[in-house]
């Protein structure tokens, strides 16, 4: 019992200093958001019948393509599109979970397995892929 109390006193009384291992000291530190590629902010619309996606830093990339994939009643559904730097620095897209024709929209029900994939093509030719899982 005395040994247990001494061990506890040792861990509580003496502060511990954490240091990076030498091989990690020169590693690039990333704080906040990573600025590679376009920034992507997806959120569900209030009625949960669409995904609102805001793209930023578009002028810093050559192009952006996006694909929303999901299943409804076991059938694969989706929507895709693209943006280029001429669209401005920030663009918002509303991706409906359904189809619209002549102003009448039919929304899908029983949606599951929803995924959003955004590919930014940099001017160097490098591609940056960001994937999101969306819960409806």
C-alpha positions, -999 to +999 in steps of 0.1 A: +000+000+000+028+024+008+045+015-025+013+023-043+010+057-026+046+065-034+041+056-070+010+077-072+028+106-055+057+103-080+033+106-110+013+134-096+041+155-081+065+156-110+054+171-143+061+152-175+077+168-204+069+155-239+095+159-267+094+150-303+117+122-314+146+136-335+133+121-368+100+141-364+116+174-353+121+186-389+087+173-401+064+199-417+038+210-392+003+215-404-021+237-384-057+244-393-069+234-427-046+220-453-046+244-482-038+219-510-066+218-536-099+235-533-115+238-498-147+218-495-175+224-470-205+201-474-237+204-453-272+190-455-300+214-465-325+221-437-351+197-451-324+171-457-334+167-493-301+181-507-264+186-499-251+221-501-214+221-510-193+253-508-160+252-527-132+277-519-098+285-533-109+277-568-086+302-584-056+283-570-065+251-589-068+243-626-102+225-621-124+208-596-147+178-603-172+164-577-193+133-575-221+125-551-230+088-549-257+072-529-282+043-529-319+045-527-339+012-523-308-007-535-304+014-567-272+034-572-279+071-578-256+101-581-248+135-595-215+149-607-202+182-620-171+203-625-158+238-619-128+257-633-109+288-620-131+311-641-161+303-617-146+327-591-129+320-558-159+306-540-188+287-555-218+269-538-237+240-554-269+224-542-270+187-550-305+174-548-313+139-537-337+133-566-346+146-601-363+178-613-381+184-646-402+214-656-401+228-621-414+196-605-389+177-583-392+140-572-370+132-542-355+099-535-363+081-502-345+055-481-311+070-489-280+053-476-243+049-483-238+085-494-204+096-504-190+128-518-157+128-537-140+160-548-109+160-571-088+191-574-064+192-603-035+216-595-017+236-621+013+213-616-008+184-628-010+168-593-045+157-582-058+161-547-087+139-537-110+146-508-137+121-497-166+126-474-192+102-460-226+119-455-252+107-431-288+116-441 
